[in-house]
Amino acid sequence: MTSRKRYQDKPLLKITALNAVLRGWMTYYRYCNAKETAKDLDFWVNQRLFIWLRNRHRLPIRQILTMYKLRQEGKRYNCGMRNGERILFLYRMSDQPITKYRSKTHPHPYLTGAWATTIAEAETPIPNYVWQGNAQNNEEWRMVKEEIMAERGAKCERCGNTENLDLHHIKARRYGGQDVKENAQLLCEACHVLTPTYGDHKRLQ
């Protein structure tokens, strides 16, 4: 997720994707004595993320720390950035409490008659791909972008720029916006940052 070819990804989406992976790892190992390993991984993930941010913004590390090192709940400093009215912090695996696993003894289905599981099936199936913190995995959104570029031309609809084109949701997805052409606008990166639903403009420049 932090390789050289990922420098164009958005920091807000990158932190969101990292949190999903880190939270999944630690939830799986929450019954193991993995506290010290989690602390080591927290240090390594923070180091990799700050190096990625430094290379993406091409700024000194002190300026990157000023931009992304924020105080979390008034207790400690953590990597984070503003997401609307809230601040999204990087998930720390060492915060997950370690609990004792209590096994449940089920009757043997071949000795005590028919046995059915009481675990409900998930409403949403697990996707076959891993989100890398960008919109490149969204096949439907890529098709919408290609259709708009074919119909309206491969240029920014505001300034006419033809480089670094992004597809902008006119009505943000968090407010109910859909991945359809009527709700999409082709913008360059500079114009996209200036849209009201993009996020904290100062931190993403």
C-alpha positions as CSV (number, residue, x, y, z in Angstrom):
1,M,0.0,0.0,0.0
2,T,3.0,2.4,0.5
3,S,5.0,1.5,-2.6
4,R,6.3,4.1,-5.1
5,K,3.4,3.5,-7.5
6,R,0.9,4.5,-4.8
7,Y,2.2,8.0,-4.3
8,Q,-0.9,9.5,-6.1
9,D,-3.4,7.9,-3.7
10,K,-5.3,10.2,-1.3
11,P,-4.0,10.2,2.3
12,L,-7.5,10.1,3.7
13,L,-8.3,7.0,1.7
14,K,-4.9,5.5,2.5
15,I,-5.4,5.8,6.3
16,T,-8.9,4.3,6.0
17,A,-7.7,1.3,4.0
18,L,-4.8,0.8,6.5
19,N,-7.2,0.9,9.4
20,A,-9.4,-1.8,7.8
21,V,-6.4,-4.1,7.4
22,L,-4.8,-3.4,10.8
23,R,-8.1,-3.8,12.6
24,G,-8.8,-7.1,10.9
25,W,-5.3,-8.5,11.8
26,M,-5.6,-7.6,15.5
27,T,-9.2,-8.8,15.8
28,Y,-8.0,-12.2,14.5
29,Y,-5.2,-12.3,17.0
30,R,-7.1,-10.8,20.0
31,Y,-7.0,-14.2,21.8
32,C,-3.2,-14.5,21.5
33,N,-0.4,-13.0,23.6
34,A,0.5,-10.7,20.8
35,K,0.8,-7.3,22.7
36,E,4.5,-6.8,22.2
37,T,4.3,-7.8,18.5
38,A,1.4,-5.4,18.1
39,K,3.5,-2.5,19.5
40,D,6.4,-3.4,17.1
41,L,4.0,-3.4,14.2
42,D,2.5,-0.1,15.3
43,F,5.9,1.5,15.2
44,W,6.7,0.0,11.8
45,V,3.4,1.1,10.3
46,N,3.8,4.6,11.5
47,Q,7.3,4.8,10.1
48,R,6.2,3.5,6.7
49,L,3.2,5.8,6.6
50,F,5.2,8.9,7.4
51,I,7.8,8.0,4.8
52,W,5.0,7.5,2.2
53,L,3.5,10.9,3.1
54,R,6.9,12.6,2.9
55,N,7.6,11.2,-0.6
56,R,4.0,11.9,-1.7
57,H,4.1,15.6,-0.6
58,R,7.8,16.0,-1.3
59,L,8.2,18.0,2.0
60,P,10.6,17.7,4.9
61,I,9.7,15.3,7.6
62,R,9.2,18.1,10.2
63,Q,6.5,19.7,8.0
64,I,4.8,16.3,7.5
65,L,4.8,15.8,11.3
66,T,3.2,19.3,11.7
67,M,0.5,18.4,9.1
68,Y,-0.4,14.8,10.3
69,K,0.8,14.5,13.9
70,L,-2.4,15.3,16.0
71,R,-3.3,14.8,19.6
72,Q,-5.8,11.9,20.0
73,E,-8.4,12.3,22.8
74,G,-6.0,14.7,24.6
75,K,-3.8,11.7,25.7
76,R,-1.2,11.0,23.0
77,Y,-0.1,12.0,19.6
78,N,-1.0,9.9,16.6
79,C,-1.0,10.1,12.8
80,G,-4.4,11.4,11.6
81,M,-6.2,14.0,9.4
82,R,-9.5,15.8,9.4
83,N,-12.4,14.1,7.7
84,G,-15.2,16.7,7.7
85,E,-16.0,17.6,11.3
86,R,-14.2,14.5,12.6
87,I,-10.5,13.5,12.7
88,L,-9.6,10.1,11.3
89,F,-6.6,8.6,13.3
90,L,-4.4,5.7,12.3
91,Y,-5.6,2.5,14.1
92,R,-3.1,1.2,16.7
93,M,-3.1,-2.6,17.1
94,S,-1.7,-2.4,20.6
95,D,-5.0,-0.7,21.7
96,Q,-6.9,-3.9,21.2
97,P,-7.4,-5.6,24.6
98,I,-6.3,-9.2,24.7
99,T,-9.1,-11.5,25.9
100,K,-9.2,-15.2,26.9
101,Y,-10.8,-17.5,24.3
102,R,-13.6,-19.4,25.8
103,S,-14.4,-22.4,23.6
104,K,-18.0,-23.6,23.2
105,T,-18.7,-27.3,23.4
106,H,-21.3,-28.3,20.8
107,P,-22.9,-31.7,20.8
108,H,-21.5,-34.1,18.2
109,P,-23.9,-34.0,15.2
110,Y,-23.3,-37.7,14.4
111,L,-23.9,-38.9,18.0
112,T,-26.7,-36.7,19.2
113,G,-28.9,-36.3,16.1
114,A,-29.1,-33.4,13.7
115,W,-27.2,-30.2,14.7
116,A,-27.5,-26.8,13.0
117,T,-25.3,-23.8,13.6
118,T,-26.8,-20.8,15.4
119,I,-24.5,-18.3,13.7
120,A,-26.3,-16.1,11.3
121,E,-25.0,-15.7,7.8
122,A,-23.4,-12.4,6.8
123,E,-25.7,-10.1,4.9
124,T,-22.9,-8.8,2.8
125,P,-20.4,-11.3,1.2
126,I,-16.7,-10.7,1.6
127,P,-15.3,-9.1,-1.5
128,N,-12.7,-10.9,-3.5
129,Y,-10.3,-8.0,-3.7
130,V,-8.4,-6.0,-1.1
131,W,-9.0,-2.2,-1.1
132,Q,-5.7,-0.4,-1.7
133,G,-6.9,3.0,-0.4
134,N,-7.9,4.4,-3.8
135,A,-10.8,4.3,-6.3
136,Q,-8.9,2.1,-8.7
137,N,-10.6,-1.1,-7.4
138,N,-14.1,0.2,-8.1
139,E,-14.9,-1.4,-11.5
140,E,-18.3,0.3,-11.8
141,W,-16.8,3.7,-11.1
142,R,-14.0,3.2,-13.6
143,M,-16.6,2.4,-16.3
144,V,-18.5,5.5,-15.4
145,K,-15.3,7.5,-15.8
146,E,-14.6,6.0,-19.2
147,E,-18.1,6.7,-20.4
148,I,-17.9,10.4,-19.3
149,M,-14.5,10.8,-20.9
150,A,-15.9,9.4,-24.2
151,E,-19.0,11.6,-24.1
152,R,-17.7,14.9,-22.6
153,G,-14.1,14.7,-23.6
154,A,-11.0,13.9,-21.5
155,K,-10.6,17.3,-19.9
156,C,-11.6,19.1,-16.7
157,E,-15.1,20.4,-16.9
158,R,-14.1,23.6,-15.0
159,C,-10.7,24.7,-16.4
160,G,-10.1,22.4,-19.4
161,N,-7.0,20.8,-18.0
162,T,-6.2,17.4,-19.5
163,E,-3.8,16.0,-16.8
164,N,-4.5,14.3,-13.4
165,L,-8.2,13.9,-14.1
166,D,-10.4,12.7,-11.2
167,L,-14.1,11.8,-11.2
168,H,-15.9,13.9,-8.6
169,H,-19.2,13.0,-6.9
170,I,-21.4,16.1,-7.2
171,K,-23.4,14.7,-4.2
172,A,-20.9,12.8,-1.9
173,R,-21.4,9.1,-1.4
174,R,-21.6,9.7,2.4
175,Y,-24.7,11.9,1.8
176,G,-26.4,9.3,-0.4
177,G,-24.7,10.1,-3.8
178,Q,-24.7,7.3,-6.4
179,D,-22.0,6.1,-8.8
180,V,-23.9,7.3,-11.9
181,K,-23.0,9.7,-14.7
182,E,-25.6,12.2,-13.6
183,N,-23.8,12.5,-10.2
184,A,-20.3,12.6,-11.7
185,Q,-18.1,15.5,-12.9
186,L,-14.7,15.1,-14.5
187,L,-12.2,17.5,-12.8
188,C,-8.5,17.9,-12.6
189,E,-6.8,17.3,-9.3
190,A,-6.5,21.1,-8.6
191,C,-10.2,21.7,-9.2
192,H,-11.2,18.5,-7.4
193,V,-9.5,19.7,-4.2
194,L,-11.6,22.9,-4.3
195,T,-14.9,21.2,-4.2
196,P,-16.9,21.6,-0.9
197,T,-17.2,17.8,-0.2
198,Y,-13.5,16.9,-0.9
199,G,-12.4,17.2,2.8
200,D,-9.8,19.4,4.6
201,H,-8.3,21.3,1.7
202,K,-5.2,22.5,3.5
203,R,-4.0,19.1,4.6
204,L,-4.4,17.5,1.1
205,Q,-2.2,20.1,-0.7
